[in-house]
Amino acid sequence: MDEILDVVDLLADSGLEGIVTTVLRLLGLVALLGGLGLWLLTDAGLLFLPAGLMLVGVVLLVVPSVLLALAELA
């Protein structure tokens, strides 16, 4: 966990945290919408793939904010 916070702190010092946060949130949104589309628009019996995509999407939407807040506290 310390290594991740060091990387986030390095990004914050270089001024790239806004770009990285935006890219991660866009990837999270694409994963969330992809999982939702797989769940609603296909007749697949496997529900763990759409559920996994939606879970990854939500995590990618939330994690950048949490990491930046933790980096500011450390």
N, C-alpha and C positions, 0 to 999 in steps of 0.2 A: 504494500500500500504506500510505503514511503517513496518508492521509485515513481509511482504514478503521480503523487503530489509534487515530486521534484520536476517531472516533465511539465505538469500544469503550471508550476511556478515559473519555469523557463519560458513557456509560451506567453505567460502573462507579462513577463519582463520584456519580451521582444515585441509585444503588441499584436500578436497573432491569435490571441484567445477568442476574439470575435469571429474570425474566419473559421477556426476549428470548431467552435461551438455551433455556428450556423451549418457547417457541413454535416456534423454529427446529428443535429436536429433534422436536417433534410433527409438523411439516410434513415433516421428513425421514423419519420413520417411516411417514407416510401415503403419501409418494411411493414408498418402498421396498416397502410392501405392495401398492400399486397396480400397480407394475411387475411384481412377482411374480405377482399375480393375472392381469394381462394375459398374462403368459408361460405360466402353467399352465392357465388356464381358457378361453382363446380359441384359435381355430384360425387365427390371423393369420399371414400369411407374412412380415410385417415384424417382424423381431426387434430393430431398432434403437430402436423406441419403448419396449418394456419394459426393454431394457438401459439406455437413457438415463434412464428414470425411476428405476431401481435405482441408477444411478451418482449421480444428483442426490440421492437419498435418503441414500446413504452419506456424501456430501459434507456434507449438512446435519446429519447426526448428528455428524460429526467437527469441522467448522470452528468452531463456537462455543467449544469447549474450547481449540482452538489459538489463536484470536484473543484470548481472555481471558488465556491464558498469555503471549502476546507483549506484550499491553498491560501486564501486570504487570512484565515485564522492561524495557520501554522507559521 
